[in-house]
Amino acid sequence: MVKEAERTLLQPHTSQNAPVELHESRDELLQMFYQMVLIREFEDKAWEMYTRARIGGYCHTNHGEEAVVVGAIHPMRPQDWIVSFYREHGHIIARGSDPKRVMAELFGRRDGVSHGRGGSMHLFDAGRRFLGGYGIVAGHMPLSVGVGYSSKYRKADEITLCLTGEGAMANGASHEALNMIGLYHLPVITLIVNNLYGMGTSVSESAANPNLWERGHIYGMHGLQVDGMDVIAMKRAIEDCMERTRSGEPCLIEAITYRFRGHSIADPARYRTPEEVHAWREQDPIERFYRQLYSAGLINEEQRAEIEQRVARQIEEVVDFAENSPEPDPSGLLDYLYVDPPPNV
Protein backbone atom coordinates (compact mmCIF):
# COMPACT_ATOMS: atom_id res chain seq x y z
CA MET A 1 0.00 0.00 0.00
CA VAL A 2 1.41 3.39 -1.00
CA LYS A 3 1.26 5.93 1.79
CA GLU A 4 -0.79 9.05 1.06
CA ALA A 5 2.28 11.25 1.51
CA GLU A 6 4.03 9.36 -1.28
CA ARG A 7 1.42 9.67 -3.98
CA THR A 8 2.44 13.06 -5.33
CA LEU A 9 5.98 11.78 -5.83
CA LEU A 10 5.25 8.31 -7.15
CA GLN A 11 2.87 9.60 -9.83
CA PRO A 12 4.05 11.68 -12.78
CA HIS A 13 3.53 15.42 -12.44
CA THR A 14 1.17 16.29 -15.29
CA SER A 15 2.10 19.96 -14.91
CA GLN A 16 5.58 19.05 -16.11
CA ASN A 17 4.32 17.93 -19.53
CA ALA A 18 4.42 21.38 -21.17
CA PRO A 19 7.12 21.09 -23.87
CA VAL A 20 10.21 23.26 -23.66
CA GLU A 21 10.82 25.49 -26.67
CA LEU A 22 13.36 24.12 -29.14
CA HIS A 23 16.22 26.27 -30.38
CA GLU A 24 18.81 23.64 -31.33
CA SER A 25 19.48 22.71 -34.96
CA ARG A 26 17.56 19.84 -36.50
CA ASP A 27 20.76 17.80 -36.82
CA GLU A 28 21.54 18.19 -33.12
CA LEU A 29 18.02 17.28 -32.06
CA LEU A 30 17.91 14.20 -34.27
CA GLN A 31 21.31 13.13 -32.94
CA MET A 32 19.92 13.35 -29.42
CA PHE A 33 16.88 11.32 -30.47
CA TYR A 34 19.18 8.74 -32.06
CA GLN A 35 21.19 8.46 -28.85
CA MET A 36 18.06 7.92 -26.78
CA VAL A 37 16.85 5.14 -29.08
CA LEU A 38 20.34 3.61 -29.15
CA ILE A 39 20.56 3.53 -25.37
CA ARG A 40 17.09 1.95 -25.06
CA GLU A 41 17.94 -0.74 -27.61
CA PHE A 42 21.38 -1.34 -26.09
CA GLU A 43 19.75 -1.93 -22.71
CA ASP A 44 17.13 -4.22 -24.22
CA LYS A 45 19.94 -6.29 -25.72
CA ALA A 46 21.94 -6.22 -22.47
CA TRP A 47 18.84 -7.54 -20.68
CA GLU A 48 18.54 -10.34 -23.24
CA MET A 49 22.24 -11.20 -23.08
CA TYR A 50 22.12 -11.34 -19.28
CA THR A 51 19.20 -13.79 -19.34
CA ARG A 52 21.22 -15.89 -21.81
CA ALA A 53 24.19 -15.92 -19.40
CA ARG A 54 26.41 -13.94 -21.76
CA ILE A 55 26.73 -11.24 -19.07
CA GLY A 56 27.58 -12.10 -15.48
CA GLY A 57 27.51 -10.33 -12.14
CA TYR A 58 25.15 -7.45 -11.50
CA CYS A 59 23.55 -5.49 -14.32
CA HIS A 60 21.54 -2.27 -13.88
CA THR A 61 19.88 -0.72 -16.94
CA ASN A 62 18.67 2.74 -17.97
CA HIS A 63 15.22 1.88 -19.37
CA GLY A 64 13.05 4.99 -18.90
CA GLU A 65 15.93 7.29 -17.92
CA GLU A 66 17.13 8.14 -21.42
CA ALA A 67 16.07 11.81 -21.20
CA VAL A 68 18.20 12.34 -18.09
CA VAL A 69 21.17 10.53 -19.62
CA VAL A 70 21.23 12.31 -22.98
CA GLY A 71 19.97 15.67 -21.74
CA ALA A 72 22.64 15.83 -19.04
CA ILE A 73 25.66 14.51 -20.93
CA HIS A 74 25.07 15.95 -24.41
CA PRO A 75 25.99 19.54 -23.36
CA MET A 76 29.23 18.51 -21.64
CA ARG A 77 32.40 19.68 -23.37
CA PRO A 78 35.39 17.46 -24.20
CA GLN A 79 37.44 18.98 -21.34
CA ASP A 80 34.74 18.28 -18.74
CA TRP A 81 34.79 15.28 -16.42
CA ILE A 82 32.05 12.75 -15.64
CA VAL A 83 31.93 10.59 -12.51
CA SER A 84 29.04 8.16 -12.41
CA PHE A 85 27.51 5.32 -10.44
CA TYR A 86 26.67 1.74 -11.32
CA ARG A 87 23.66 2.36 -13.64
CA GLU A 88 25.99 3.86 -16.21
CA HIS A 89 25.71 1.97 -19.52
CA GLY A 90 23.79 4.84 -21.09
CA HIS A 91 26.04 7.45 -19.48
CA ILE A 92 29.21 6.24 -21.14
CA ILE A 93 27.49 5.73 -24.50
CA ALA A 94 26.09 9.27 -24.37
CA ARG A 95 29.62 10.49 -23.63
CA GLY A 96 30.72 9.04 -26.97
CA SER A 97 32.34 5.74 -26.05
CA ASP A 98 32.01 2.98 -28.63
CA PRO A 99 28.93 0.84 -27.78
CA LYS A 100 30.84 -2.18 -29.08
CA ARG A 101 33.48 -1.76 -26.40
CA VAL A 102 30.82 -1.12 -23.77
CA MET A 103 29.04 -4.38 -24.60
CA ALA A 104 32.39 -6.19 -24.72
CA GLU A 105 32.99 -4.96 -21.17
CA LEU A 106 29.62 -6.32 -20.08
CA PHE A 107 30.71 -9.63 -21.60
CA GLY A 108 33.98 -9.43 -19.62
CA ARG A 109 36.12 -9.38 -22.76
CA ARG A 110 39.55 -7.96 -23.44
CA ASP A 111 38.29 -5.33 -25.89
CA GLY A 112 35.95 -3.84 -23.31
CA VAL A 113 36.37 -0.26 -22.11
CA SER A 114 37.90 -1.61 -18.88
CA HIS A 115 39.63 -4.55 -20.61
CA GLY A 116 37.13 -6.99 -19.15
CA ARG A 117 38.07 -6.15 -15.56
CA GLY A 118 35.13 -3.94 -14.62
CA GLY A 119 31.96 -5.40 -16.05
CA SER A 120 28.63 -3.63 -15.91
CA MET A 121 29.28 -1.48 -12.83
CA HIS A 122 32.82 -0.27 -13.57
CA LEU A 123 32.88 1.23 -17.06
CA PHE A 124 35.77 3.64 -17.67
CA ASP A 125 37.03 5.72 -20.59
CA ALA A 126 39.89 8.04 -19.62
CA GLY A 127 40.20 9.42 -23.16
CA ARG A 128 36.70 10.86 -22.87
CA ARG A 129 37.23 11.87 -19.24
CA PHE A 130 34.59 9.39 -18.14
CA LEU A 131 35.99 8.34 -14.78
CA GLY A 132 33.94 5.29 -14.18
CA GLY A 133 30.90 3.79 -12.66
CA TYR A 134 31.26 2.68 -9.04
CA GLY A 135 29.45 -0.11 -7.23
CA ILE A 136 29.51 1.39 -3.72
CA VAL A 137 26.48 3.61 -3.16
CA ALA A 138 27.69 7.23 -2.82
CA GLY A 139 31.30 6.03 -2.77
CA HIS A 140 32.06 7.92 -5.97
CA MET A 141 30.81 11.29 -4.72
CA PRO A 142 33.99 12.15 -2.75
CA LEU A 143 35.95 11.35 -5.92
CA SER A 144 34.06 14.11 -7.73
CA VAL A 145 35.27 16.46 -4.99
CA GLY A 146 38.85 15.55 -5.79
CA VAL A 147 38.36 16.02 -9.53
CA GLY A 148 36.66 19.37 -9.00
CA TYR A 149 39.36 20.51 -6.59
CA SER A 150 42.03 19.58 -9.13
CA SER A 151 40.31 21.71 -11.79
CA LYS A 152 40.06 24.68 -9.45
CA TYR A 153 43.66 24.30 -8.21
CA ARG A 154 44.94 24.26 -11.80
CA LYS A 155 42.59 27.15 -12.77
CA ALA A 156 41.34 24.96 -15.61
CA ASP A 157 38.10 25.64 -17.48
CA GLU A 158 36.63 22.27 -16.55
CA ILE A 159 33.37 21.13 -14.98
CA THR A 160 32.79 17.83 -13.22
CA LEU A 161 29.37 16.23 -13.61
CA CYS A 162 28.72 13.79 -10.78
CA LEU A 163 25.74 11.54 -11.48
CA THR A 164 24.29 9.82 -8.45
CA GLY A 165 21.03 8.26 -7.31
CA GLU A 166 18.43 9.24 -4.74
CA GLY A 167 19.45 6.25 -2.62
CA ALA A 168 22.93 7.73 -2.22
CA MET A 169 21.42 10.76 -0.49
CA ALA A 170 20.87 8.63 2.62
CA ASN A 171 24.58 7.80 2.77
CA GLY A 172 26.94 9.92 4.85
CA ALA A 173 29.44 10.24 2.01
CA SER A 174 26.92 12.32 0.07
CA HIS A 175 26.73 14.93 2.84
CA GLU A 176 30.50 15.11 3.20
CA ALA A 177 30.96 15.52 -0.55
CA LEU A 178 28.25 18.15 -0.97
CA ASN A 179 29.55 20.10 2.01
CA MET A 180 33.06 20.29 0.55
CA ILE A 181 31.77 21.20 -2.93
CA GLY A 182 29.80 24.08 -1.45
CA LEU A 183 32.46 25.13 1.03
CA TYR A 184 35.21 25.42 -1.58
CA HIS A 185 32.95 26.55 -4.46
CA LEU A 186 34.15 23.70 -6.62
CA PRO A 187 33.19 23.49 -10.32
CA VAL A 188 30.96 20.45 -9.76
CA ILE A 189 27.39 19.78 -10.85
CA THR A 190 25.81 17.02 -8.78
CA LEU A 191 22.93 15.37 -10.62
CA ILE A 192 20.61 13.21 -8.53
CA VAL A 193 18.91 10.75 -10.88
CA ASN A 194 15.81 10.24 -8.75
CA ASN A 195 13.99 7.20 -10.12
CA LEU A 196 11.94 7.14 -6.89
CA TYR A 197 13.24 3.84 -5.51
CA GLY A 198 16.53 2.86 -3.91
CA MET A 199 16.25 -0.82 -4.78
CA GLY A 200 12.73 -1.42 -3.37
CA THR A 201 12.57 1.47 -0.91
CA SER A 202 10.75 4.63 -1.99
CA VAL A 203 12.57 7.92 -1.47
CA SER A 204 9.92 9.11 1.00
CA GLU A 205 10.85 6.17 3.23
CA SER A 206 14.58 6.93 3.11
CA ALA A 207 14.63 10.75 3.18
CA ALA A 208 13.05 12.90 5.90
CA ASN A 209 12.61 15.55 3.20
CA PRO A 210 12.05 13.84 -0.18
CA ASN A 211 12.63 17.14 -2.02
CA LEU A 212 16.29 16.33 -2.46
CA TRP A 213 17.09 19.40 -4.54
CA GLU A 214 16.56 21.56 -1.46
CA ARG A 215 19.81 20.21 -0.04
CA GLY A 216 21.59 22.44 -2.51
CA HIS A 217 20.66 25.52 -0.50
CA ILE A 218 21.86 23.85 2.69
CA TYR A 219 25.31 23.34 1.20
CA GLY A 220 25.64 26.76 -0.39
CA MET A 221 24.88 25.82 -3.97
CA HIS A 222 22.14 26.42 -6.51
CA GLY A 223 19.48 23.72 -6.21
CA LEU A 224 16.68 22.87 -8.61
CA GLN A 225 14.33 20.08 -9.60
CA VAL A 226 13.73 19.18 -13.25
CA ASP A 227 11.36 16.93 -15.19
CA GLY A 228 13.66 14.02 -15.95
CA MET A 229 11.31 12.63 -18.60
CA ASP A 230 11.87 15.69 -20.83
CA VAL A 231 15.26 15.64 -22.56
CA ILE A 232 15.16 19.32 -23.52
CA ALA A 233 14.22 20.43 -20.00
CA MET A 234 17.14 18.35 -18.73
CA LYS A 235 19.53 19.87 -21.28
CA ARG A 236 18.43 23.42 -20.40
CA ALA A 237 18.99 22.76 -16.69
CA ILE A 238 22.51 21.46 -17.30
CA GLU A 239 23.39 24.36 -19.60
CA ASP A 240 22.25 26.88 -16.99
CA CYS A 241 24.15 25.06 -14.25
CA MET A 242 27.29 24.93 -16.37
CA GLU A 243 27.28 28.73 -16.57
CA ARG A 244 26.64 29.07 -12.85
CA THR A 245 29.34 26.56 -11.96
CA ARG A 246 31.93 28.26 -14.17
CA SER A 247 31.13 31.47 -12.26
CA GLY A 248 31.86 29.84 -8.91
CA GLU A 249 28.37 28.63 -7.97
CA PRO A 250 28.19 24.81 -7.79
CA CYS A 251 24.81 23.25 -8.50
CA LEU A 252 22.64 20.38 -7.29
CA ILE A 253 20.00 19.09 -9.71
CA GLU A 254 17.30 16.57 -8.84
CA ALA A 255 15.91 14.94 -11.99
CA ILE A 256 12.60 13.15 -11.42
CA THR A 257 12.54 10.09 -13.65
CA TYR A 258 11.48 6.43 -13.54
CA ARG A 259 13.12 3.13 -14.32
CA PHE A 260 10.69 1.01 -16.29
CA ARG A 261 12.28 -2.22 -15.09
CA GLY A 262 13.58 -3.40 -11.74
CA HIS A 263 16.58 -2.15 -9.83
CA SER A 264 18.66 -4.77 -11.60
CA ILE A 265 17.85 -7.51 -14.05
CA ALA A 266 17.41 -9.87 -11.09
CA ASP A 267 14.69 -7.63 -9.58
CA PRO A 268 11.05 -8.39 -10.53
CA ALA A 269 9.98 -5.03 -8.99
CA ARG A 270 6.91 -6.40 -7.24
CA TYR A 271 6.95 -3.45 -4.82
CA ARG A 272 5.40 -1.27 -7.55
CA THR A 273 1.78 -1.43 -8.64
CA PRO A 274 0.91 -2.03 -12.32
CA GLU A 275 -1.05 1.23 -12.25
CA GLU A 276 2.01 3.19 -11.15
CA VAL A 277 4.23 1.66 -13.82
CA HIS A 278 1.59 2.28 -16.49
CA ALA A 279 1.23 5.94 -15.49
CA TRP A 280 4.97 6.48 -15.87
CA ARG A 281 5.18 4.55 -19.13
CA GLU A 282 2.66 7.02 -20.50
CA GLN A 283 5.44 9.60 -20.02
CA ASP A 284 8.02 7.56 -21.97
CA PRO A 285 10.84 10.05 -22.66
CA ILE A 286 11.48 8.76 -26.17
CA GLU A 287 7.82 9.07 -27.15
CA ARG A 288 7.58 12.52 -25.56
CA PHE A 289 10.62 13.74 -27.47
CA TYR A 290 9.34 12.22 -30.71
CA ARG A 291 6.00 14.00 -30.33
CA GLN A 292 7.81 17.26 -29.71
CA LEU A 293 9.99 16.82 -32.80
CA TYR A 294 7.00 15.74 -34.88
CA SER A 295 4.96 18.78 -33.80
CA ALA A 296 7.87 21.02 -34.81
CA GLY A 297 8.01 19.40 -38.25
CA LEU A 298 11.48 17.98 -37.65
CA ILE A 299 10.72 14.28 -38.05
CA ASN A 300 8.02 11.97 -39.41
CA GLU A 301 7.15 8.30 -39.02
CA GLU A 302 9.27 7.26 -42.00
CA GLN A 303 12.33 9.07 -40.67
CA ARG A 304 11.78 7.57 -37.23
CA ALA A 305 11.60 4.10 -38.75
CA GLU A 306 14.89 4.76 -40.56
CA ILE A 307 16.56 5.76 -37.28
CA GLU A 308 15.25 2.65 -35.54
CA GLN A 309 16.53 0.46 -38.38
CA ARG A 310 19.98 2.06 -38.15
CA VAL A 311 20.02 1.43 -34.43
CA ALA A 312 18.94 -2.20 -34.90
CA ARG A 313 21.82 -2.79 -37.33
CA GLN A 314 24.26 -1.12 -34.95
CA ILE A 315 23.11 -3.29 -32.04
CA GLU A 316 23.69 -6.42 -34.12
CA GLU A 317 27.25 -5.25 -34.76
CA VAL A 318 27.68 -4.48 -31.05
CA VAL A 319 26.80 -8.01 -30.00
CA ASP A 320 28.89 -9.60 -32.76
CA PHE A 321 31.89 -7.57 -31.63
CA ALA A 322 31.43 -8.57 -28.00
CA GLU A 323 30.97 -12.24 -28.85
CA ASN A 324 34.13 -12.28 -30.96
CA SER A 325 36.28 -10.32 -28.52
CA PRO A 326 38.84 -12.58 -26.76
CA GLU A 327 38.75 -13.41 -23.09
CA PRO A 328 41.35 -11.56 -20.98
CA ASP A 329 44.64 -13.43 -20.64
CA PRO A 330 45.05 -14.62 -17.02
CA SER A 331 48.72 -13.72 -17.21
CA GLY A 332 47.73 -10.06 -17.10
CA LEU A 333 45.71 -10.36 -13.91
CA LEU A 334 47.86 -7.83 -12.06
CA ASP A 335 48.02 -5.30 -14.89
CA TYR A 336 46.50 -1.82 -14.40
CA LEU A 337 46.65 -2.00 -10.61
CA TYR A 338 49.27 0.74 -10.22
CA VAL A 339 50.32 3.82 -12.13
CA ASP A 340 54.00 3.74 -13.01
CA PRO A 341 55.83 6.38 -10.96
CA PRO A 342 57.48 9.22 -12.87
CA PRO A 343 61.25 8.88 -13.43
CA ASN A 344 63.66 10.03 -10.72
CA VAL A 345 61.11 9.67 -7.92
N, C-alpha and C positions, 0 to 999 in steps of 0.2 A: 504494500500500500504506500503510495507516495504521499508524504506529508503535505498539508496545505501550503506551508511556507515554501515548499520546493517548486510548486507548480509553475510559477512565473519564470523560473529558470529552466526547468526541464522541457518547456514547450517553446517553440520558436516565437520570436517577437515579431508579430505581423507588421508592426510599425517600422521595422527595419527593412521592409521589402521595397521601399522606394528606390529606384535605380539611381546610381551616381552618374552624373554627366560625363560623357566620354570626350577626351581631348587628345588621346594618343592616335598615332597613325593606324591605318587599317592593318598594315603588315605587323606592327607590334601587337595589336590586339589579337590577331589571328595566331601569332606565335604563342601568346599566352594561352589561348584556347587549346592549341595543339599540345602544349605542355601539360595542361590539366587532363586532357584525354589520355595522353601518354602515361602519366602517373597512375591514373585509374586502371588502365589496361595492364600496366606493369604489376600493380598490386594484385589484380585478378590472377595474373599468371603466377606470381609468387605464392598466392594462396593455393593454387592448383599444384604447383611443384612441391609445396610443403606437404600436402596431403598424399602426394606420390613418393614421399620420403627422399626427394632430391635435395631438400633443404632441411638441415637439422637445427637443433637448439631452439631458442625462442625466435618468434617472428611477429612483429607488430606492424600493421599496415595503415595506410593513410586514407582508406576509403571514406569519402565524405569531407575530408579536410583539404581538398585540392585548392580551394580559393585562398586559404590561409597560406599554404605552401608557396604557391606561385605568386600571389599578391605581395607576400613579404620578401621573397628572395629575388624576384625579377628586378626591383629597383637597385639592388646592391651593386656597387662598383667593383671592378676587379681587385682594387687594393683593400677592400673591406674584408673583414673576417667573419666567419660563421662558426658558432659552437652550438651543437645540437644535442638532443637526447636520443633515446633508443628507438623512437618511431620516426626514423629519418630517411627511409628509402626515397620518398618524394623530395626531401630537402636537398639531397646531394644531386639528384637528377635535375632539379630546378636550378641548381648552381652551375650546371653545365657538364657534369661528369658523364662519361660514356655509360649509358644504361647497360651495355654489354658487360662492362667491368663491374658494375654494381650487381648484376645478376650472378656473375661469376663469383663474386664475394659471398653472396648468399649460398652458393653451392659449395663454398669452401675451397675454391680453386686458386691456382697460382696466379692467374691473370686478373684476379679480383683487385679492387681498389686498395685493399689491405693485404694483398698477396695471400688470401685465404686464411689469414690469422684472426680476423675480426668477426666475420659472419654478419648477421643481420643487424646487431646492435652496435657495431664498432666500425662503421664506414668512415673512410678518411681519404682526403685528397688535398695534400699540401700545396700542389700547384695551383689549385683554385681557392686556397686559403679556407678550405672546409676542414675544420679541426676536429672532426669526429662526432660520432654518436657515442653516448656513454650509458652503460647499463645501470649505474647506481643513481637512484632518484635524487635529483638536485646536486649530485656530486660534480656535475660539470659547471655549475654556476660560479663557484669560486675561480675556475679556470678562466671564465670570461672576464673576471676582475683583473687577472694577471695580463691577459691580452690587451685589455683596455688601458691598463696602467702603462704597458710597454709603449702603446701608441702615443699616449700623452707625454711620457718621458722623452720619447724621441721627437716630439712635436710633429708627428706624421699625420697627414690628412687621411685618417683611417677610422672607420666605425666598426665596432663589433656588434653583431646581431646574435644574441643568446636566445635560442628557442628552448622553452621549457614547458612543462605541463602543469595543470592546476593541482595535481597531486603533490608536486614538488613544493608547493607553497605551504604545506604543513610540515616541511622539513627544516630544521634549524639552519642548514647551510644556505637556504634561500634568503633568510633574514640577514645573515652575516654578509652575503654577497651584495644584496641590495643596499645595505647600510654603507658599505665601502664605496660602491658606485656613486651613491648620492653624496657621501662625505667628500670624496676627492673629485667630484664632477667629471667622472670618466666618460669617454665617448662610447657608451654602451647603450644599446636598445635591448631591453629585456622583453621578449614576446611570450606571454603566457597563452599557450594553445589550450583553451579551456573547452574540452569535449565533454564536460559535465560529470565525468566519472573517473576517479582514480581506481583502476581495476573495476570493482563492483560497488564502490562507495561514492555516493553523490557528493558534489562539492559542498552542499549545505550541511552535510554530516561531518565534514572534515575541516571546515573553515567557519569560525565564529561570525565572520563577515564574509559572505560569499561574493561580494563585489570586490574582486581581487585587484582591480585596477586602482582602487582607492589607496592601496599601499604605496603607490607612487608618491603621493603627497606626504606620507609619513616619512619617506626616506629622501625627501628633498628633490624629487624629480617630477617631470610632467607625466601624469597618468591619464589614460583614456581607455574606454571600452569601444570595440568595433564589431560590426556584424561580420563574423568570420565565414559566412556563406556567400559573401559578395566579394569577388576578387578585386573589383575596382575600389571599393571602399577600403579594403585591406591595403592595396597599393597606395592610395592617398594617405592613409594613416602613417605608413612607413616613410613616405616621402617627406611628410611634415616633420616626423620625428628625426629624420636624418638631418634636416636643417637645424632643428633645435639642438640636437646632440653635437653637431659641429660648432655650435655657438656656446657650448659649455653647459647645456641643460640635458642631462640624461633622461631617458624616457622609459616608461613601463606601459606596455599595451596588453590588454586582455582581449583576445579574440574569441568570441563565442561561436563555437562550431559543434560538430557532432560526428562521431565515428559510426559509420553505418554497420560495422561488424564489431565483434567482441574486442576486448582489450588486446588479446593476441589470438592467433589462429586456434589455440587450444580452448578459447573461452566461448561458450555458447551464448553468453549474455542473457541469461534467463532473468536477471534482475531488472530488465526493462520490459515495459508492456508493449505489445504489438501496436497499440494506438500511438504511443510515444514515438516509436521508430517510424511509423507511417507518417506522422506529422512532420518529422524532420526530413524524411525522404522527399516530401513535397517541396522542400527548399533545396533540393540537390544543387550544389554550386555550379556544376557543369551545365545543367539545364537552365539555371537562372542566367548564366553568362551568355548562353546561346540565344535565349529569348531577347536579351539586351542587344546583342549584335544583330540579330535578325530585325528587330524593330528599328535599328539605325541603318538598315540596308547594307550591312557589311558582310553578310553571309546568308546563304540559302540552304535548303535541304540537300541539294546536289553537292554543294561545296563541303557541307558537313560530312556527307557520306565519303567524299574523297579524302578528307582528313582522317576519318576513322579507318579507312582502308590503308592509308599510309602507316598509321600507327600499328595496325594489325600485322603488316609486313615487317615492320621494325621489331615488334615483339617476337616474331618467329626467329628473326636473326639473333636477337638477344639470347633466347633459349639455346639456339644452336651453338652460339659462341660459348656459353657457360658449360654446356654438355661436353664440348670438345676441348675445353681448357684442361691442362694437366693438373693432377693432384700436386700439392706442395711436396717437395723432396724432404723427407725426414732429416736429412743431413743438415738442413738449414734451420733446424728448430730454434736455435739460439740467435739467429740473425735478427736485426732490427730492435734488439733490446736496449742497446746503448748508443748514444751519439759519440762518434769518434772525437776525442779531445783535439783542440787546435794544436799545431806544432809548438814546441818550446814551452809547454805548460807542465 
